[in-house]
Amino acid sequence: MTALFASLKTAGIADKDMQTANFNVQPVYVRPRSNNGAPAKPPFISGYRVTNDVSVLIRDLKKLGAVLDKAVSAGSNRINSV
């Protein structure tokens, strides 16, 4: 996220035009299966999935393509509501 916000700043986006819109942490479960009829082991947490949605206001639409390119280059892997 630090890299994303830094890249947006270099694209000319003001601090007031960027903010976290949603932050979510969810456990990722593994549910072991039984192959031989024995009772399966209970599910366990193997890790966590984190999403952090950022809202960005782009005031100069001519910069849209460059801003999107910088966001993806900084690690963004999902872009919604363009």
N, C-alpha and C positions, 0 to 999 in steps of 0.2 A: 504494500500500500504506500509505503514511503516513496518507492520508485515511481508509482503511478502519479501521486500528487506532485512530485518533482517534475515529471515529464509534462504534466498539464500546465504547470507554472511556466515552463520554458515555451509552451505553445501560446502563452499570453492569456491564460485563464486566471482570473483574479481569485484570491482566497475566498471571497464572499460568494463566488459562483461554483464552489465545490463543497460537497458535504456528504458524509455517510448517511445513506437513506435507510439502510437495513443491515443488521449484523446478526448472524445466526450460527450457532454451534449445535451439531447433532451427532450423537454417537453412531458409529457404524458397527453393526452386529454381525457376527459369524454364527450361523445356526448349523452345528454339526449334524450330519446324517448318519444313521445306523445302516450298515450294509448287511449285517448278519442277523438281524432280528433282535439284537440287544438294545436296551434302551439308549436313546441318543443322549449325548451330553447336553446340558443346558446351554443356551446361547451365551456368548460372551462378547464384550466390546473389544474390537480389534484396532480401533482408532476413532478419529473424529473428522467430520466433514464441516468445514467452515465456509460460509459465504459472507461477503462484505459488499453490499451494493452501494455505489457512489452515484450521486446525482450531480450532473455538471450542466451549467447553463452556458451555452455558447452564444454570445451576443453578436458575433460577426460570422454569419453562415458561410462566408468564403473560406473560413478556417476549418470547417467541419471535417473535411477529408484528412487534413494534416493532424487534427486533434485525435481523430479515430485511429490513425496510423500510430501516433505516439502512445496512445492508450494500449493498443495491442502489443506494441513493441515493449512496453513496460510490464507486460504480463497479464493484462486483462484477457479473459477468455470467454466472456459473455457480454454482449452489448444489446440492450433492450430500449425500446421506446425512442428511437432516433427521430 
